[in-house]
Amino acid sequence: QVQLVESGGGLVQAGGSLRLSCAASGRTFSSRAMAWFRQASGKEREFVAAIGRSGSITHYADSVKGRFTVSRDNVKNLVLLQMNSLKPEDTAVYYCAAAKTPLPRVVVTTRDDMDYWGTGTLVTVSS
């Protein structure tokens, strides 16, 4: 069992930055790939960023590549999402997710391969 709690969302102007945190509980955290997804109002939940179990491999959606950075701390059981150069289209509820284990892939980017989800944190970017 893994429980995930996101924090760090809020209101920011376009061009600004936010850092989201995902605190995980459970003994299997370090054995799971992790990912961030987001869901804007009226849209489907979409992939944002993924990170492998050790933290050395990452993958990003094209829409956030070069602006967002995902990292993890397996000692503190944290996953972070640093978001820079934010745009109004980044406005969404952001969710942290833990992948099923074991999986043959280092990074996991699909919703169906996620085992646990947080409740989300709202990010609003004003123009």
Summary of the structure (lengths in Angstrom):
residues: 127
radius of gyration: 13.5
end to end distance: 39.9
largest distance: 42.2
contacts: 389
relative contact order: 0.32
helix: 7%
strand: 49%
